[in-house]
């Protein structure tokens, strides 16, 4: 299952991944979704209703909408980014202890809402929280922010608005995820 926000919801991103890996992909990306308890589309509000026993793998990629909503990075409720992320992981693993989970950073963005939200956090802060959670849970971490080759010099070729990707961008992201997933999956 690919669980994400609108930055990864386009059809061809999971299709590229599926074609390269041979995996059957259930794309549960929802526009505007966050991992925190922001609205009904928030992953922490939906996680308990998803049957994770039907999946071998789950790939999580959240963060931009949480930054945009100005959530706290740390805290003790599902309104706080780190707590909500861990709540979701715990719920998933309780549902299916054999589930293999891969965490991904958000992608590079030039969109100011994504990089410097009108709050006290930015996308780089969320990046480090996700990376630290991956270390804490001993889960693979795929670095889209700094590893996918999309940057300030070439992002216009891949993104149509500084956040969401065009066809070439989704193809590049699907290929990047497939390469990294195939290297990571045997270790899970």
C-alpha positions in Angstrom: 0.0 0.0 0.0 1.2 3.5 -0.9 -0.1 5.9 1.8 0.4 9.5 1.1 -1.0 13.0 0.4 -1.7 14.7 -2.9 2.0 15.0 -3.7 2.0 11.3 -4.6 -1.6 10.8 -5.7 -1.1 10.9 -9.5 -1.9 7.7 -11.3 1.4 7.3 -13.1 3.6 7.5 -9.9 2.4 4.2 -8.4 2.1 2.7 -11.9 5.8 3.3 -12.6 6.6 1.8 -9.3 4.4 -1.3 -9.9 5.8 -1.8 -13.4 9.4 -1.7 -12.2 8.9 -3.9 -9.1 6.1 -6.2 -10.2 4.2 -5.2 -7.1 0.4 -4.8 -6.9 0.0 -1.2 -5.6 -3.0 0.0 -3.6 -2.6 3.8 -3.8 -4.3 5.3 -0.8 -3.0 8.8 -1.4 -5.6 11.5 -0.6 -5.4 15.2 -1.6 -4.9 17.3 1.5 -4.2 14.3 3.8 -1.9 14.8 6.7 -0.7 12.2 9.3 -1.9 14.4 12.2 -5.5 14.7 13.4 -6.4 17.6 11.2 -9.5 16.4 9.5 -11.4 13.3 8.3 -8.8 12.6 5.7 -6.0 12.6 8.2 -4.2 9.3 8.2 -4.4 8.9 12.0 -8.2 9.2 11.7 -8.3 6.4 9.0 -5.5 4.1 10.0 -7.7 1.9 12.3 -10.2 1.3 9.5 -7.6 0.0 7.0 -7.1 -3.8 6.9 -3.3 -4.0 6.9 -3.5 -7.8 6.9 -4.0 -7.6 3.1 -0.6 -6.0 2.7 2.9 -7.3 2.7 4.4 -3.8 2.6 3.3 -0.3 3.4 5.1 2.8 2.1 4.3 6.0 4.1 5.0 9.5 2.7 3.5 12.4 4.6 4.5 15.8 5.9 3.6 18.7 3.6 0.1 19.2 4.7 1.1 18.8 8.4 3.6 21.7 7.8 0.9 23.7 6.0 -1.4 23.2 9.0 1.2 24.4 11.4 1.1 21.4 13.7 3.5 20.9 16.5 6.5 18.7 15.8 6.4 17.0 19.2 3.8 16.4 21.8 1.5 13.8 23.3 -1.6 13.8 21.1 -2.5 12.9 17.5 -2.4 16.6 16.8 1.4 16.5 17.1 3.4 15.2 14.2 5.7 12.8 16.0 3.0 11.3 18.2 0.6 10.9 15.3 3.2 9.2 13.1 4.1 6.8 15.9 0.4 6.2 16.7 -0.2 5.3 13.0 2.8 2.9 13.0 1.7 1.3 16.2 -1.8 0.8 14.9 -0.5 -0.7 11.6 1.8 -3.1 13.4 -0.9 -4.1 15.9 -3.1 -4.9 12.9 -0.4 -6.9 11.1 2.8 -7.6 13.1 4.3 -9.0 9.9 3.8 -5.8 7.9 6.9 -4.4 6.4 6.9 -0.6 6.6 9.0 1.8 4.6 9.1 5.5 5.6 9.8 8.2 3.1 10.7 11.8 3.5 8.7 14.4 1.6 10.0 15.4 -1.8 12.0 18.6 -2.6 9.8 21.6 -3.0 10.2 25.3 -3.9 6.6 26.0 -2.8 6.9 28.3 0.2 3.9 26.8 2.0 5.8 23.5 1.9 9.2 24.8 2.9 8.4 27.6 5.3 4.9 27.4 6.6 3.2 30.3 8.4 4.1 28.6 11.6 7.1 27.7 13.7 8.1 24.6 11.6 9.3 24.0 8.1 9.6 20.9 5.8 13.1 20.2 6.9 12.0 19.9 10.5 9.5 17.2 9.5 12.2 15.5 7.4 14.3 15.0 10.6 11.4 13.8 12.6 10.5 11.1 10.0 14.2 10.1 9.8 14.4 9.8 13.6 11.2 7.8 13.8 12.6 5.4 11.1 15.7 4.9 13.3 13.6 4.5 16.5 11.4 1.8 14.9 14.3 0.3 12.9 12.5 0.9 9.6 14.0 1.7 6.2 14.0 5.4 5.3 13.9 6.5 1.7 15.2 10.0 1.3 13.2 11.8 -1.5 14.2 15.3 -0.2 17.9 14.9 -0.8 18.3 11.7 -2.7 15.9 11.9 -5.7 17.9 14.4 -7.7 15.3 17.1 -7.8 16.6 20.4 -6.6 16.4 24.2 -7.0 18.2 24.1 -10.4 15.9 21.5 -12.1 12.6 21.5 -10.1 10.7 23.4 -12.8 11.2 20.5 -15.2 9.6 18.1 -12.7 7.0 20.2 -10.7 4.2 22.3 -12.1 3.6 24.4 -9.0 6.8 23.8 -6.8 5.1 21.0 -4.9 3.1 18.7 -7.2 4.8 16.8 -10.0 4.2 16.7 -13.7 4.4 13.4 -15.7 8.2 13.6 -15.9 8.5 14.2 -12.2 6.2 11.3 -11.2 8.1 9.0 -13.5 11.4 10.1 -11.8 9.9 9.6 -8.4 8.4 6.2 -9.3 11.8 5.1 -10.6 13.6 6.4 -7.5 11.1 4.7 -5.1 11.4 1.4 -7.1 15.2 1.4 -7.0 15.3 2.1 -3.3 12.5 -0.2 -2.5 14.1 -3.1 -4.3 17.3 -2.5 -2.4 15.4 -2.3 0.9 12.7 -4.9 0.5 15.0 -8.0 0.8 16.3 -6.7 4.1 12.8 -6.3 5.6 
